[in-house]
């Protein structure tokens, strides 16, 4: 009963904020459109339409066509599902790896904590781009490879935040009491640690999604992102921006629409993250940067 009341209270507080409500609605619309839109689109993502090369926006092609005559609106929809999947997938991989790592480090402390955090410091000291290039050579430049590579680059933030929270929570009286009563480490972590670090980790997750979308778009723009032209999952918004950059002066619509999709999606996620932080993390344990 109390859990249901807390859930209802949280939902009401979240939806009472106009910026959060509209941001959530925008994110859901983009996500659903990305996965269902291509199914209903009369145009495909591939092929060459020589009669429709580089058309400007019109009633038949809302965002115009690209250099191969493909409908740009359909291409943006295909790119949406890839970019959104990269954002969520990268954040989830980083969440699982980093939170598990941070909990182990913070809970057991001592030499274990010292060693594990030195590893985190090493990762922080290495350039993210260098790590990504090395990992992309190992896993490939397809969707799965980019997901894993970005996840392995971004997990350290979750590790530090979760470790810091665990160091505080494990000293609380009821945790000490559970340990004195003979509760196992796994039970203490599951029952007392995880619920108390949920809020800052969720806020970090929300900010990690747009960061991953921007990172993949930037990497694709400079030619280091997803490169799988024969796959329907091989085109992201960053790929479309790279294509549009070459013809930006003569055909600005090619870069404007995918660029706008990236901008407004990242903006919506950041508004959503700020709202969650204000509600779930009023003490400012996560700064969102």
N, C-alpha and C positions, 0 to 999 in steps of 0.2 A: 504493500500500500504506500509506504513512504517512498519507495523507488519510483512508483508511478507518479506520485505527487511532485517529486523532484524533476522527473522528465517533463511533465506538463509545465512546470514553472520555467524550466530552461527553454522550452519551445516558445512559450509566450514572451519571454524576455528577448529571445533571438528575433522573433518575427515582429516585435514592436519597433525594431530599428529599421527605418525605411531603407537605408543603404545596404544593410545585411539582407533584407528580404529581396530587394531587386537584384542584388549580386548573386544570391542563391538561385533565384529564378533564371538569371542569365546563364549561369554555369550549367544548370540542368537543361536549359534549352539548347545550348551549344553541344552538350554531351549527347542528348537524345538525337539532335539533328545530325551529328557526326556519324552515329551508328545506324540510324534509320533513313536519313536523307538520301544517301546514294541508292538505296533500294527503290525509292519512288522517283528518282530523277530519270527523265527520258534520255539523258546523255550518259555515255560511259566515261571512264577515267582515262582510257587509252585511245589508240587509233589516231589517224590523221584526217582532218577535214580541210582539204585544200581550198574549198570555196569559202571557208569561214576563218581564214587566218587573221588573227589580231583585230577582231571586230571590237568596237567600243560597246559599252553597256547598252542594251536594248530590251524590248519587251520579250524577245525570245531567248536572249542571253543576258540575264540580269547584271552580271559582272563582266560581260564581254567574253572574248575567247583569247587563248594564248597563241604562241607562235606556231603551234601545230593544229590550230583550229578547234581545240578542245574547250568545252564550256567551263569557264573559270569558276562559276558558282559550284558546279559539281566537284571540281578539283579542290575547292576550299572545304567542301563537306568531307571529302576523302581525307584531306589533310587534318581536319578537325579530329577525326577519330584517332589518327596516329598521334597527334600532338597531345591530346587529352590522355590517351593511353600511356604515352611516355611520362606525362606528369604524374598520374596516379601510380603507375607501375614503379617508377623510380622512387617515389616517396614511400611506397609500401616496402620495397626492398631495403631502403635505408632505415625505415622504421624498425623492421624486424631485426636486422643486423645490429644497428646502433643501440637500440633499446636493450636487447639481450646482452650485448657487450657491456653497456653502462651499468646494468643491474648487477651483473657478475662482479664488475670492478668495484662498485660502490658497496655492495652487500658484504663481500668477503674482506675487503680492505687490505691493509698491511702490504706485504710484498706483492701480492696478487694485484692490488690496486695500483701500486707504483709501477709495476712492469706494464700492465695493460695501458695505463695512461701515457707512458713513454711512447708506446706504439702509436697512440692517437696523436701525440705531439709530432711524431715523425710524419704522419700523414698530413697534418696541418701544415708542415713546413715544405712539403712537396707541391710544385705547381699543379693545379687541377688539370690543366690542359695536357701536361706531360703524362699524367696518370691515365687520362682518358685515351690518349693516342696509343699508349702501350696496351691498355685493356681492349681497345677496339681492334688492334692487330690480333689479339688473342681470340676474341669472341666474334669478330666480324662486324661489318657495318650494316647489318640488317636490323630490324626492329628489336628482336630479342637481344642481340649483341649490344645495342645502344642502351637498352633498359638496364642490363646487368652492369655495363661499364659506368653509367651515370650513378646507379645505386651504390656501387663500390667506391665512387668518388665522394658521395654526399653523406655517408652513414655516420661520419665522425661527429657531426653536430648533435645527432640524436644521442650518441654515446655520452657526450659531455653533459647534456641537459639531464638525461635520465640518471647518470651517475651522481650529479649534484643533488638531485631530489632524493635519491636513495640514501645518501649520506645523512640527510636531515631526518627522513622518515624512520630509519632503523634505530634512531636514538629515542624515539617516542616511548612513553611509558607502556602503552598497550602492546607494542612490539616486543619490548623487553619482557613483559609479562608472559606473552605467548612463548617466547624462547625459554623462559624459566619453567613453564608448564610442560616443556618437552616437545613442542611443535617442531616439525621438520623444517629445514630451510625452504624446501619447495612450497610447503603450506604457508609459511610466513610470507614468502614472495608473492604467492598467488592471492592470498587473502588480505594482506595488509599493505604490501609494497605497491603492487600494480594499481589498485584503486586510487592511491594517493599521488601517483605520478601521471595518472591518465590525462588530467587537464593540460599541463604544460606540454606533454608529448603530442596531444591532439592539436594544440595550437601550432606547434612546430611542424606537424604534418601538413596543416593547411597552408602554411607559408612555403613549404618545400615543393608543393605541386606547381605553382607558377614559376618558381625558381628553376625547376627541371624543364618546364616548357620553354622558358627563355634560353636556358643552356643548350637544349637540343636545337632550337631555332638558330641560335648563333653559330653552333657547330655546323649545321647544315648549310648556313649561309656562306661560311668560309670553306666549304667542301670537305668537312670532316665528320658530318653527321650521317644520317641514314642514306645509303646509296644502294638501292635495290629496285631499279626502274621497272623490272618485269613483274613485280609483286604489287597487288592492290594495296598492300600495307607499306609500300616503299616511298610514299609521298607525304611529307609533313608540311606544315605552314612554313617552316624554314626553307624547305626545298622550293616552294612556290615563290618566296621572297627572293631567293637566289636567281630563279628564272626571270623574275620581273626586273631585277636590278640591271640586267643586260639591256633591257629595252625601256628603261625608266623614262628617258627624255621624250621618246616618241609615243610611247604607250604607257602612261603612268598608271592606268587601271590595273596593270598586271602586278604591280608591287603594292598599290594602295590597299586593295581588299584583303589579301592575306596579312599584310602588315597591320591593318586595322583589327583583324581577328585576333592576332597575337596581343596587341595593345589592350583591347577591351577585356579579353579573357584574363590576362594577368591582373588588370586593374580590379576586376570583379573578385578574383581570388584574394587579392590583398584586402579589399573591403571586408570580405567574409572573414578572413583571418583576424583582422582588427576587431571585428565584432565578437568573435569567439574569445579572443584574448581578454577583452574588457569584461566579458561575462564569466569565463572560466578561470581566468588568471589575473584577478584584480590587483594582486601584489606585485605584478610585473616580473614574474620569474622568467618569462620569455619575452625578449624585446622585439621579436618579429623581424629583425634585420638579418 
